[in-house]
Amino acid sequence: MAKFRVGIIGAGYVSAHHIRALKSLSSIQIVGVADLDLTRAQAVARTFDLPKRLRSVKELLASGVDVGSTC
């Protein structure tokens, strides 16, 4: 079964809840997180073992996601 490739937009407090929920779904692959504050995106990506840490939504969407989830 193919997985939906999801990108997380925003690495604030709520993003952790969204990421945990999305990781519990077998049909979802989270490809990365984007936040204007790259340090915050890096911290969230490390915490949840996400491969990409980006500063812009444009970069995230260009990385091949099917869906962007705003947090």
PQR file of N, CA, C, O and H, with PARSE charges and radii, in Angstrom:
ATOM      1  N   MET A   1       0.838  -1.175   0.000 -0.4000 1.5000
ATOM      2  CA  MET A   1       0.000   0.000   0.000 -0.0000 2.0000
ATOM      3  C   MET A   1       0.886   1.242   0.000  0.5500 1.7000
ATOM      4  O   MET A   1       1.811   1.353   0.804 -0.5500 1.4000
ATOM      5  N   ALA A   2       0.602   2.161  -0.891 -0.4000 1.5000
ATOM      6  CA  ALA A   2       1.359   3.415  -0.960 -0.0000 2.0000
ATOM      7  C   ALA A   2       1.011   4.296   0.230  0.5500 1.7000
ATOM      8  O   ALA A   2      -0.122   4.294   0.713 -0.5500 1.4000
ATOM      9  H   ALA A   2      -0.149   2.071  -1.545  0.4000 1.0000
ATOM     10  N   LYS A   3       1.988   5.038   0.689 -0.4000 1.5000
ATOM     11  CA  LYS A   3       1.777   5.930   1.816 -0.0000 2.0000
ATOM     12  C   LYS A   3       1.653   7.364   1.320  0.5500 1.7000
ATOM     13  O   LYS A   3       2.299   7.756   0.348 -0.5500 1.4000
ATOM     14  H   LYS A   3       2.908   5.039   0.297  0.4000 1.0000
ATOM     15  N   PHE A   4       0.815   8.142   2.000 -0.4000 1.5000
ATOM     16  CA  PHE A   4       0.729   9.571   1.733 -0.0000 2.0000
ATOM     17  C   PHE A   4       1.942  10.226   2.369  0.5500 1.7000
ATOM     18  O   PHE A   4       2.229  10.007   3.546 -0.5500 1.4000
ATOM     19  H   PHE A   4       0.291   7.824   2.790  0.4000 1.0000
ATOM     20  N   ARG A   5       2.657  11.036   1.585 -0.4000 1.5000
ATOM     21  CA  ARG A   5       3.830  11.743   2.090 -0.0000 2.0000
ATOM     22  C   ARG A   5       3.369  13.096   2.622  0.5500 1.7000
ATOM     23  O   ARG A   5       2.905  13.947   1.863 -0.5500 1.4000
ATOM     24  H   ARG A   5       2.424  11.214   0.629  0.4000 1.0000
ATOM     25  N   VAL A   6       3.501  13.285   3.928 -0.4000 1.5000
ATOM     26  CA  VAL A   6       2.993  14.474   4.608 -0.0000 2.0000
ATOM     27  C   VAL A   6       4.147  15.337   5.083  0.5500 1.7000
ATOM     28  O   VAL A   6       5.145  14.830   5.596 -0.5500 1.4000
ATOM     29  H   VAL A   6       3.878  12.594   4.544  0.4000 1.0000
ATOM     30  N   GLY A   7       4.005  16.647   4.909 -0.4000 1.5000
ATOM     31  CA  GLY A   7       4.965  17.605   5.436 -0.0000 2.0000
ATOM     32  C   GLY A   7       4.302  18.415   6.540  0.5500 1.7000
ATOM     33  O   GLY A   7       3.154  18.839   6.402 -0.5500 1.4000
ATOM     34  H   GLY A   7       3.194  17.059   4.492  0.4000 1.0000
ATOM     35  N   ILE A   8       5.016  18.626   7.621 -0.4000 1.5000
ATOM     36  CA  ILE A   8       4.507  19.399   8.751 -0.0000 2.0000
ATOM     37  C   ILE A   8       4.923  20.858   8.565  0.5500 1.7000
ATOM     38  O   ILE A   8       6.104  21.157   8.387 -0.5500 1.4000
ATOM     39  H   ILE A   8       5.948  18.282   7.732  0.4000 1.0000
ATOM     40  N   ILE A   9       3.954  21.752   8.606 -0.4000 1.5000
ATOM     41  CA  ILE A   9       4.210  23.179   8.446 -0.0000 2.0000
ATOM     42  C   ILE A   9       4.031  23.841   9.806  0.5500 1.7000
ATOM     43  O   ILE A   9       2.913  23.992  10.298 -0.5500 1.4000
ATOM     44  H   ILE A   9       2.994  21.510   8.750  0.4000 1.0000
ATOM     45  N   GLY A  10       5.139  24.226  10.393 -0.4000 1.5000
ATOM     46  CA  GLY A  10       5.145  24.836  11.717 -0.0000 2.0000
ATOM     47  C   GLY A  10       5.641  23.845  12.758  0.5500 1.7000
ATOM     48  O   GLY A  10       5.185  22.702  12.808 -0.5500 1.4000
ATOM     49  H   GLY A  10       6.047  24.104   9.993  0.4000 1.0000
ATOM     50  N   ALA A  11       6.583  24.292  13.594 -0.4000 1.5000
ATOM     51  CA  ALA A  11       7.199  23.416  14.586 -0.0000 2.0000
ATOM     52  C   ALA A  11       6.925  23.906  16.010  0.5500 1.7000
ATOM     53  O   ALA A  11       7.767  23.767  16.897 -0.5500 1.4000
ATOM     54  H   ALA A  11       6.953  25.220  13.554  0.4000 1.0000
ATOM     55  N   GLY A  12       5.755  24.473  16.211 -0.4000 1.5000
ATOM     56  CA  GLY A  12       5.393  24.950  17.541 -0.0000 2.0000
ATOM     57  C   GLY A  12       4.848  23.836  18.425  0.5500 1.7000
ATOM     58  O   GLY A  12       4.961  22.656  18.096 -0.5500 1.4000
ATOM     59  H   GLY A  12       5.072  24.586  15.491  0.4000 1.0000
ATOM     60  N   TYR A  13       4.263  24.222  19.536 -0.4000 1.5000
ATOM     61  CA  TYR A  13       3.748  23.299  20.546 -0.0000 2.0000
ATOM     62  C   TYR A  13       2.786  22.266  19.950  0.5500 1.7000
ATOM     63  O   TYR A  13       2.886  21.080  20.262 -0.5500 1.4000
ATOM     64  H   TYR A  13       4.172  25.182  19.803  0.4000 1.0000
ATOM     65  N   VAL A  14       1.882  22.694  19.120 -0.4000 1.5000
ATOM     66  CA  VAL A  14       0.842  21.810  18.584 -0.0000 2.0000
ATOM     67  C   VAL A  14       1.410  20.779  17.612  0.5500 1.7000
ATOM     68  O   VAL A  14       0.823  19.713  17.430 -0.5500 1.4000
ATOM     69  H   VAL A  14       1.800  23.658  18.867  0.4000 1.0000
ATOM     70  N   SER A  15       2.541  21.084  16.991 -0.4000 1.5000
ATOM     71  CA  SER A  15       3.106  20.158  16.007 -0.0000 2.0000
ATOM     72  C   SER A  15       3.386  18.783  16.610  0.5500 1.7000
ATOM     73  O   SER A  15       3.229  17.774  15.923 -0.5500 1.4000
ATOM     74  H   SER A  15       3.018  21.950  17.139  0.4000 1.0000
ATOM     75  N   ALA A  16       3.793  18.721  17.864 -0.4000 1.5000
ATOM     76  CA  ALA A  16       4.078  17.432  18.507 -0.0000 2.0000
ATOM     77  C   ALA A  16       2.828  16.552  18.539  0.5500 1.7000
ATOM     78  O   ALA A  16       2.911  15.344  18.316 -0.5500 1.4000
ATOM     79  H   ALA A  16       3.920  19.541  18.422  0.4000 1.0000
ATOM     80  N   HIS A  17       1.688  17.148  18.812 -0.4000 1.5000
ATOM     81  CA  HIS A  17       0.427  16.391  18.850 -0.0000 2.0000
ATOM     82  C   HIS A  17       0.064  15.874  17.455  0.5500 1.7000
ATOM     83  O   HIS A  17      -0.357  14.727  17.301 -0.5500 1.4000
ATOM     84  H   HIS A  17       1.621  18.129  18.994  0.4000 1.0000
ATOM     85  N   HIS A  18       0.232  16.726  16.445 -0.4000 1.5000
ATOM     86  CA  HIS A  18      -0.066  16.324  15.071 -0.0000 2.0000
ATOM     87  C   HIS A  18       0.882  15.200  14.628  0.5500 1.7000
ATOM     88  O   HIS A  18       0.455  14.222  14.014 -0.5500 1.4000
ATOM     89  H   HIS A  18       0.574  17.657  16.571  0.4000 1.0000
ATOM     90  N   ILE A  19       2.159  15.353  14.944 -0.4000 1.5000
ATOM     91  CA  ILE A  19       3.141  14.354  14.520 -0.0000 2.0000
ATOM     92  C   ILE A  19       2.857  13.007  15.174  0.5500 1.7000
ATOM     93  O   ILE A  19       2.897  11.976  14.503 -0.5500 1.4000
ATOM     94  H   ILE A  19       2.506  16.147  15.442  0.4000 1.0000
ATOM     95  N   ARG A  20       2.571  13.000  16.477 -0.4000 1.5000
ATOM     96  CA  ARG A  20       2.254  11.731  17.152 -0.0000 2.0000
ATOM     97  C   ARG A  20       1.037  11.066  16.517  0.5500 1.7000
ATOM     98  O   ARG A  20       1.035   9.857  16.285 -0.5500 1.4000
ATOM     99  H   ARG A  20       2.539  13.837  17.023  0.4000 1.0000
ATOM    100  N   ALA A  21       0.006  11.855  16.236 -0.4000 1.5000
ATOM    101  CA  ALA A  21      -1.216  11.304  15.633 -0.0000 2.0000
ATOM    102  C   ALA A  21      -0.924  10.755  14.234  0.5500 1.7000
ATOM    103  O   ALA A  21      -1.364   9.658  13.889 -0.5500 1.4000
ATOM    104  H   ALA A  21       0.007  12.837  16.424  0.4000 1.0000
ATOM    105  N   LEU A  22      -0.185  11.516  13.435 -0.4000 1.5000
ATOM    106  CA  LEU A  22       0.116  11.076  12.075 -0.0000 2.0000
ATOM    107  C   LEU A  22       1.012   9.846  12.061  0.5500 1.7000
ATOM    108  O   LEU A  22       0.838   8.966  11.218 -0.5500 1.4000
ATOM    109  H   LEU A  22       0.173  12.407  13.715  0.4000 1.0000
ATOM    110  N   LYS A  23       1.966   9.771  12.981 -0.4000 1.5000
ATOM    111  CA  LYS A  23       2.859   8.604  13.044 -0.0000 2.0000
ATOM    112  C   LYS A  23       2.109   7.333  13.440  0.5500 1.7000
ATOM    113  O   LYS A  23       2.586   6.227  13.184 -0.5500 1.4000
ATOM    114  H   LYS A  23       2.108  10.486  13.666  0.4000 1.0000
ATOM    115  N   SER A  24       0.955   7.483  14.054 -0.4000 1.5000
ATOM    116  CA  SER A  24       0.183   6.303  14.449 -0.0000 2.0000
ATOM    117  C   SER A  24      -0.599   5.700  13.277  0.5500 1.7000
ATOM    118  O   SER A  24      -1.176   4.621  13.408 -0.5500 1.4000
ATOM    119  H   SER A  24       0.568   8.381  14.262  0.4000 1.0000
ATOM    120  N   LEU A  25      -0.619   6.384  12.149 -0.4000 1.5000
ATOM    121  CA  LEU A  25      -1.357   5.921  10.971 -0.0000 2.0000
ATOM    122  C   LEU A  25      -0.421   5.224   9.998  0.5500 1.7000
ATOM    123  O   LEU A  25       0.567   5.815   9.559 -0.5500 1.4000
ATOM    124  H   LEU A  25      -0.150   7.260  12.042  0.4000 1.0000
ATOM    125  N   SER A  26      -0.711   4.002   9.664 -0.4000 1.5000
ATOM    126  CA  SER A  26       0.169   3.227   8.788 -0.0000 2.0000
ATOM    127  C   SER A  26       0.198   3.749   7.351  0.5500 1.7000
ATOM    128  O   SER A  26       1.111   3.416   6.595 -0.5500 1.4000
ATOM    129  H   SER A  26      -1.513   3.522  10.021  0.4000 1.0000
ATOM    130  N   SER A  27      -0.775   4.552   6.968 -0.4000 1.5000
ATOM    131  CA  SER A  27      -0.842   5.055   5.601 -0.0000 2.0000
ATOM    132  C   SER A  27      -0.108   6.384   5.414  0.5500 1.7000
ATOM    133  O   SER A  27      -0.161   6.975   4.335 -0.5500 1.4000
ATOM    134  H   SER A  27      -1.517   4.822   7.582  0.4000 1.0000
ATOM    135  N   ILE A  28       0.580   6.855   6.464 -0.4000 1.5000
ATOM    136  CA  ILE A  28       1.235   8.160   6.438 -0.0000 2.0000
ATOM    137  C   ILE A  28       2.738   8.024   6.606  0.5500 1.7000
ATOM    138  O   ILE A  28       3.215   7.247   7.434 -0.5500 1.4000
ATOM    139  H   ILE A  28       0.623   6.374   7.340  0.4000 1.0000
ATOM    140  N   GLN A  29       3.478   8.786   5.813 -0.4000 1.5000
ATOM    141  CA  GLN A  29       4.920   8.930   5.983 -0.0000 2.0000
ATOM    142  C   GLN A  29       5.198  10.423   6.123  0.5500 1.7000
ATOM    143  O   GLN A  29       4.956  11.184   5.186 -0.5500 1.4000
ATOM    144  H   GLN A  29       3.091   9.417   5.141  0.4000 1.0000
ATOM    145  N   ILE A  30       5.700  10.850   7.269 -0.4000 1.5000
ATOM    146  CA  ILE A  30       6.043  12.257   7.464 -0.0000 2.0000
ATOM    147  C   ILE A  30       7.440  12.467   6.897  0.5500 1.7000
ATOM    148  O   ILE A  30       8.402  11.836   7.334 -0.5500 1.4000
ATOM    149  H   ILE A  30       5.897  10.232   8.030  0.4000 1.0000
ATOM    150  N   VAL A  31       7.539  13.364   5.913 -0.4000 1.5000
ATOM    151  CA  VAL A  31       8.820  13.561   5.237 -0.0000 2.0000
ATOM    152  C   VAL A  31       9.653  14.683   5.842  0.5500 1.7000
ATOM    153  O   VAL A  31      10.861  14.742   5.609 -0.5500 1.4000
ATOM    154  H   VAL A  31       6.758  13.877   5.557  0.4000 1.0000
ATOM    155  N   GLY A  32       9.042  15.563   6.605 -0.4000 1.5000
ATOM    156  CA  GLY A  32       9.819  16.639   7.204 -0.0000 2.0000
ATOM    157  C   GLY A  32       8.960  17.706   7.824  0.5500 1.7000
ATOM    158  O   GLY A  32       7.731  17.639   7.821 -0.5500 1.4000
ATOM    159  H   GLY A  32       8.061  15.514   6.794  0.4000 1.0000
ATOM    160  N   VAL A  33       9.650  18.700   8.360 -0.4000 1.5000
ATOM    161  CA  VAL A  33       8.992  19.807   9.033 -0.0000 2.0000
ATOM    162  C   VAL A  33       9.630  21.120   8.571  0.5500 1.7000
ATOM    163  O   VAL A  33      10.847  21.211   8.407 -0.5500 1.4000
ATOM    164  H   VAL A  33      10.648  18.755   8.363  0.4000 1.0000
ATOM    165  N   ALA A  34       8.782  22.132   8.366 -0.4000 1.5000
ATOM    166  CA  ALA A  34       9.259  23.458   7.968 -0.0000 2.0000
ATOM    167  C   ALA A  34       8.795  24.480   8.994  0.5500 1.7000
ATOM    168  O   ALA A  34       7.652  24.446   9.451 -0.5500 1.4000
ATOM    169  H   ALA A  34       7.794  22.058   8.499  0.4000 1.0000
ATOM    170  N   ASP A  35       9.694  25.387   9.349 -0.4000 1.5000
ATOM    171  CA  ASP A  35       9.360  26.480  10.252 -0.0000 2.0000
ATOM    172  C   ASP A  35      10.294  27.640   9.927  0.5500 1.7000
ATOM    173  O   ASP A  35      11.450  27.426   9.562 -0.5500 1.4000
ATOM    174  H   ASP A  35      10.623  25.414   8.978  0.4000 1.0000
ATOM    175  N   LEU A  36       9.798  28.862  10.059 -0.4000 1.5000
ATOM    176  CA  LEU A  36      10.652  30.025   9.817 -0.0000 2.0000
ATOM    177  C   LEU A  36      11.866  30.016  10.744  0.5500 1.7000
ATOM    178  O   LEU A  36      12.935  30.511  10.387 -0.5500 1.4000
ATOM    179  H   LEU A  36       8.859  29.036  10.356  0.4000 1.0000
ATOM    180  N   ASP A  37      11.691  29.455  11.923 -0.4000 1.5000
ATOM    181  CA  ASP A  37      12.783  29.300  12.878 -0.0000 2.0000
ATOM    182  C   ASP A  37      13.415  27.926  12.649  0.5500 1.7000
ATOM    183  O   ASP A  37      12.931  26.920  13.168 -0.5500 1.4000
ATOM    184  H   ASP A  37      10.823  29.053  12.213  0.4000 1.0000
ATOM    185  N   LEU A  38      14.493  27.889  11.874 -0.4000 1.5000
ATOM    186  CA  LEU A  38      15.107  26.624  11.498 -0.0000 2.0000
ATOM    187  C   LEU A  38      15.571  25.829  12.718  0.5500 1.7000
ATOM    188  O   LEU A  38      15.537  24.598  12.701 -0.5500 1.4000
ATOM    189  H   LEU A  38      14.886  28.706  11.452  0.4000 1.0000
ATOM    190  N   THR A  39      15.998  26.512  13.765 -0.4000 1.5000
ATOM    191  CA  THR A  39      16.426  25.825  14.988 -0.0000 2.0000
ATOM    192  C   THR A  39      15.271  25.036  15.588  0.5500 1.7000
ATOM    193  O   THR A  39      15.455  23.914  16.058 -0.5500 1.4000
ATOM    194  H   THR A  39      16.025  27.512  13.778  0.4000 1.0000
ATOM    195  N   ARG A  40      14.085  25.624  15.569 -0.4000 1.5000
ATOM    196  CA  ARG A  40      12.902  24.929  16.097 -0.0000 2.0000
ATOM    197  C   ARG A  40      12.535  23.741  15.204  0.5500 1.7000
ATOM    198  O   ARG A  40      12.184  22.674  15.709 -0.5500 1.4000
ATOM    199  H   ARG A  40      13.935  26.536  15.187  0.4000 1.0000
ATOM    200  N   ALA A  41      12.614  23.917  13.895 -0.4000 1.5000
ATOM    201  CA  ALA A  41      12.337  22.808  12.971 -0.0000 2.0000
ATOM    202  C   ALA A  41      13.325  21.667  13.194  0.5500 1.7000
ATOM    203  O   ALA A  41      12.940  20.498  13.171 -0.5500 1.4000
ATOM    204  H   ALA A  41      12.900  24.783  13.485  0.4000 1.0000
ATOM    205  N   GLN A  42      14.585  22.000  13.408 -0.4000 1.5000
ATOM    206  CA  GLN A  42      15.603  20.979  13.645 -0.0000 2.0000
ATOM    207  C   GLN A  42      15.331  20.221  14.939  0.5500 1.7000
ATOM    208  O   GLN A  42      15.490  19.001  14.994 -0.5500 1.4000
ATOM    209  H   GLN A  42      14.897  22.949  13.427  0.4000 1.0000
ATOM    210  N   ALA A  43      14.922  20.940  15.976 -0.4000 1.5000
ATOM    211  CA  ALA A  43      14.635  20.292  17.260 -0.0000 2.0000
ATOM    212  C   ALA A  43      13.462  19.326  17.141  0.5500 1.7000
ATOM    213  O   ALA A  43      13.525  18.211  17.659 -0.5500 1.4000
ATOM    214  H   ALA A  43      14.793  21.930  15.932  0.4000 1.0000
ATOM    215  N   VAL A  44      12.405  19.736  16.472 -0.4000 1.5000
ATOM    216  CA  VAL A  44      11.237  18.862  16.295 -0.0000 2.0000
ATOM    217  C   VAL A  44      11.609  17.658  15.428  0.5500 1.7000
ATOM    218  O   VAL A  44      11.209  16.531  15.722 -0.5500 1.4000
ATOM    219  H   VAL A  44      12.354  20.641  16.051  0.4000 1.0000
ATOM    220  N   ALA A  45      12.365  17.894  14.373 -0.4000 1.5000
ATOM    221  CA  ALA A  45      12.781  16.796  13.491 -0.0000 2.0000
ATOM    222  C   ALA A  45      13.630  15.778  14.249  0.5500 1.7000
ATOM    223  O   ALA A  45      13.468  14.572  14.061 -0.5500 1.4000
ATOM    224  H   ALA A  45      12.690  18.809  14.134  0.4000 1.0000
ATOM    225  N   ARG A  46      14.528  16.253  15.099 -0.4000 1.5000
ATOM    226  CA  ARG A  46      15.353  15.333  15.906 -0.0000 2.0000
ATOM    227  C   ARG A  46      14.487  14.543  16.881  0.5500 1.7000
ATOM    228  O   ARG A  46      14.640  13.329  17.012 -0.5500 1.4000
ATOM    229  H   ARG A  46      14.660  17.232  15.252  0.4000 1.0000
ATOM    230  N   THR A  47      13.585  15.229  17.559 -0.4000 1.5000
ATOM    231  CA  THR A  47      12.725  14.583  18.551 -0.0000 2.0000
ATOM    232  C   THR A  47      11.903  13.460  17.936  0.5500 1.7000
ATOM    233  O   THR A  47      11.737  12.403  18.545 -0.5500 1.4000
ATOM    234  H   THR A  47      13.461  16.216  17.453  0.4000 1.0000
ATOM    235  N   PHE A  48      11.389  13.683  16.737 -0.4000 1.5000
ATOM    236  CA  PHE A  48      10.487  12.714  16.109 -0.0000 2.0000
ATOM    237  C   PHE A  48      11.130  11.948  14.955  0.5500 1.7000
ATOM    238  O   PHE A  48      10.438  11.255  14.210 -0.5500 1.4000
ATOM    239  H   PHE A  48      11.523  14.542  16.242  0.4000 1.0000
ATOM    240  N   ASP A  49      12.428  12.066  14.806 -0.4000 1.5000
ATOM    241  CA  ASP A  49      13.173  11.340  13.778 -0.0000 2.0000
ATOM    242  C   ASP A  49      12.613  11.602  12.376  0.5500 1.7000
ATOM    243  O   ASP A  49      12.320  10.669  11.628 -0.5500 1.4000
ATOM    244  H   ASP A  49      12.991  12.629  15.411  0.4000 1.0000
ATOM    245  N   LEU A  50      12.471  12.875  12.036 -0.4000 1.5000
ATOM    246  CA  LEU A  50      11.985  13.279  10.717 -0.0000 2.0000
ATOM    247  C   LEU A  50      13.187  13.623   9.837  0.5500 1.7000
ATOM    248  O   LEU A  50      14.127  14.263  10.308 -0.5500 1.4000
ATOM    249  H   LEU A  50      12.709  13.633  12.643  0.4000 1.0000
ATOM    250  N   PRO A  51      13.171  13.213   8.579 -0.5600 1.5000
ATOM    251  CA  PRO A  51      14.348  13.364   7.737  0.2800 2.0000
ATOM    252  C   PRO A  51      14.678  14.789   7.279  0.5500 1.7000
ATOM    253  O   PRO A  51      15.852  15.113   7.101 -0.5500 1.4000
ATOM    254  N   LYS A  52      13.678  15.637   7.088 -0.4000 1.5000
ATOM    255  CA  LYS A  52      13.947  16.970   6.549 -0.0000 2.0000
ATOM    256  C   LYS A  52      13.590  18.054   7.554  0.5500 1.7000
ATOM    257  O   LYS A  52      12.579  17.988   8.253 -0.5500 1.4000
ATOM    258  H   LYS A  52      12.725  15.374   7.233  0.4000 1.0000
ATOM    259  N   ARG A  53      14.474  19.065   7.597 -0.4000 1.5000
ATOM    260  CA  ARG A  53      14.250  20.233   8.441 -0.0000 2.0000
ATOM    261  C   ARG A  53      14.434  21.444   7.542  0.5500 1.7000
ATOM    262  O   ARG A  53      15.545  21.729   7.095 -0.5500 1.4000
ATOM    263  H   ARG A  53      15.295  19.119   7.030  0.4000 1.0000
ATOM    264  N   LEU A  54      13.361  22.146   7.280 -0.4000 1.5000
ATOM    265  CA  LEU A  54      13.408  23.220   6.292 -0.0000 2.0000
ATOM    266  C   LEU A  54      12.903  24.529   6.879  0.5500 1.7000
ATOM    267  O   LEU A  54      12.175  24.542   7.871 -0.5500 1.4000
ATOM    268  H   LEU A  54      12.459  21.915   7.643  0.4000 1.0000
ATOM    269  N   ARG A  55      13.298  25.622   6.253 -0.4000 1.5000
ATOM    270  CA  ARG A  55      12.911  26.947   6.723 -0.0000 2.0000
ATOM    271  C   ARG A  55      11.667  27.484   6.013  0.5500 1.7000
ATOM    272  O   ARG A  55      11.028  28.412   6.509 -0.5500 1.4000
ATOM    273  H   ARG A  55      13.889  25.611   5.447  0.4000 1.0000
ATOM    274  N   SER A  56      11.315  26.911   4.856 -0.4000 1.5000
ATOM    275  CA  SER A  56      10.170  27.472   4.131 -0.0000 2.0000
ATOM    276  C   SER A  56       9.192  26.384   3.680  0.5500 1.7000
ATOM    277  O   SER A  56       9.568  25.243   3.409 -0.5500 1.4000
ATOM    278  H   SER A  56      11.834  26.157   4.453  0.4000 1.0000
ATOM    279  N   VAL A  57       7.958  26.779   3.615 -0.4000 1.5000
ATOM    280  CA  VAL A  57       6.910  25.886   3.123 -0.0000 2.0000
ATOM    281  C   VAL A  57       7.169  25.543   1.660  0.5500 1.7000
ATOM    282  O   VAL A  57       6.922  24.417   1.227 -0.5500 1.4000
ATOM    283  H   VAL A  57       7.653  27.706   3.835  0.4000 1.0000
ATOM    284  N   LYS A  58       7.662  26.508   0.908 -0.4000 1.5000
ATOM    285  CA  LYS A  58       7.958  26.281  -0.507 -0.0000 2.0000
ATOM    286  C   LYS A  58       8.947  25.126  -0.671  0.5500 1.7000
ATOM    287  O   LYS A  58       8.753  24.259  -1.523 -0.5500 1.4000
ATOM    288  H   LYS A  58       7.862  27.422   1.259  0.4000 1.0000
ATOM    289  N   GLU A  59      10.002  25.113   0.138 -0.4000 1.5000
ATOM    290  CA  GLU A  59      10.980  24.022   0.077 -0.0000 2.0000
ATOM    291  C   GLU A  59      10.338  22.691   0.457  0.5500 1.7000
ATOM    292  O   GLU A  59      10.604  21.664  -0.168 -0.5500 1.4000
ATOM    293  H   GLU A  59      10.160  25.818   0.830  0.4000 1.0000
ATOM    294  N   LEU A  60       9.501  22.715   1.477 -0.4000 1.5000
ATOM    295  CA  LEU A  60       8.845  21.489   1.934 -0.0000 2.0000
ATOM    296  C   LEU A  60       7.943  20.919   0.845  0.5500 1.7000
ATOM    297  O   LEU A  60       7.975  19.720   0.567 -0.5500 1.4000
ATOM    298  H   LEU A  60       9.286  23.548   1.985  0.4000 1.0000
ATOM    299  N   LEU A  61       7.145  21.776   0.236 -0.4000 1.5000
ATOM    300  CA  LEU A  61       6.230  21.314  -0.805 -0.0000 2.0000
ATOM    301  C   LEU A  61       6.992  20.824  -2.040  0.5500 1.7000
ATOM    302  O   LEU A  61       6.531  19.915  -2.731 -0.5500 1.4000
ATOM    303  H   LEU A  61       7.119  22.750   0.462  0.4000 1.0000
ATOM    304  N   ALA A  62       8.144  21.416  -2.315 -0.4000 1.5000
ATOM    305  CA  ALA A  62       8.957  21.009  -3.459 -0.0000 2.0000
ATOM    306  C   ALA A  62       9.677  19.678  -3.213  0.5500 1.7000
ATOM    307  O   ALA A  62      10.209  19.078  -4.146 -0.5500 1.4000
ATOM    308  H   ALA A  62       8.518  22.154  -1.754  0.4000 1.0000
ATOM    309  N   SER A  63       9.692  19.225  -1.968 -0.4000 1.5000
ATOM    310  CA  SER A  63      10.415  17.991  -1.646 -0.0000 2.0000
ATOM    311  C   SER A  63       9.599  16.735  -1.931  0.5500 1.7000
ATOM    312  O   SER A  63      10.041  15.629  -1.619 -0.5500 1.4000
ATOM    313  H   SER A  63       9.259  19.713  -1.210  0.4000 1.0000
ATOM    314  N   GLY A  64       8.431  16.888  -2.511 -0.4000 1.5000
ATOM    315  CA  GLY A  64       7.660  15.721  -2.938 -0.0000 2.0000
ATOM    316  C   GLY A  64       6.573  15.276  -1.994  0.5500 1.7000
ATOM    317  O   GLY A  64       6.232  14.093  -1.968 -0.5500 1.4000
ATOM    318  H   GLY A  64       8.072  17.786  -2.764  0.4000 1.0000
ATOM    319  N   VAL A  65       6.020  16.183  -1.222 -0.4000 1.5000
ATOM    320  CA  VAL A  65       4.935  15.797  -0.324 -0.0000 2.0000
ATOM    321  C   VAL A  65       3.621  15.728  -1.083  0.5500 1.7000
ATOM    322  O   VAL A  65       3.438  16.404  -2.095 -0.5500 1.4000
ATOM    323  H   VAL A  65       6.298  17.143  -1.244  0.4000 1.0000
ATOM    324  N   ASP A  66       2.720  14.913  -0.588 -0.4000 1.5000
ATOM    325  CA  ASP A  66       1.373  14.845  -1.140 -0.0000 2.0000
ATOM    326  C   ASP A  66       0.449  15.822  -0.427  0.5500 1.7000
ATOM    327  O   ASP A  66      -0.490  16.354  -1.021 -0.5500 1.4000
ATOM    328  H   ASP A  66       2.869  14.364   0.234  0.4000 1.0000
ATOM    329  N   VAL A  67       0.729  16.056   0.872 -0.4000 1.5000
ATOM    330  CA  VAL A  67      -0.137  16.857   1.730 -0.0000 2.0000
ATOM    331  C   VAL A  67       0.730  17.676   2.680  0.5500 1.7000
ATOM    332  O   VAL A  67       1.744  17.185   3.176 -0.5500 1.4000
ATOM    333  H   VAL A  67       1.491  15.624   1.354  0.4000 1.0000
ATOM    334  N   GLY A  68       0.339  18.913   2.931 -0.4000 1.5000
ATOM    335  CA  GLY A  68       0.990  19.734   3.955 -0.0000 2.0000
ATOM    336  C   GLY A  68       0.033  19.900   5.116  0.5500 1.7000
ATOM    337  O   GLY A  68      -1.118  20.291   4.916 -0.5500 1.4000
ATOM    338  H   GLY A  68      -0.484  19.313   2.528  0.4000 1.0000
ATOM    339  N   SER A  69       0.487  19.608   6.330 -0.4000 1.5000
ATOM    340  CA  SER A  69      -0.335  19.738   7.529 -0.0000 2.0000
ATOM    341  C   SER A  69       0.123  20.950   8.320  0.5500 1.7000
ATOM    342  O   SER A  69       1.248  20.968   8.821 -0.5500 1.4000
ATOM    343  H   SER A  69       1.421  19.290   6.491  0.4000 1.0000
ATOM    344  N   THR A  70      -0.726  21.966   8.441 -0.4000 1.5000
ATOM    345  CA  THR A  70      -0.386  23.168   9.179 -0.0000 2.0000
ATOM    346  C   THR A  70      -0.626  22.965  10.661  0.5500 1.7000
ATOM    347  O   THR A  70      -1.703  22.541  11.080 -0.5500 1.4000
ATOM    348  H   THR A  70      -1.639  21.952   8.034  0.4000 1.0000
ATOM    349  N   CYS A  71       0.401  23.277  11.454 -0.4000 1.5000
ATOM    350  CA  CYS A  71       0.304  23.129  12.905 -0.0000 2.0000
ATOM    351  C   CYS A  71       0.369  24.481  13.567  0.5500 1.7000
ATOM    352  O   CYS A  71       0.303  24.572  14.792 -0.5500 1.4000
ATOM    353  H   CYS A  71       1.276  23.621  11.113  0.4000 1.0000
TER
END
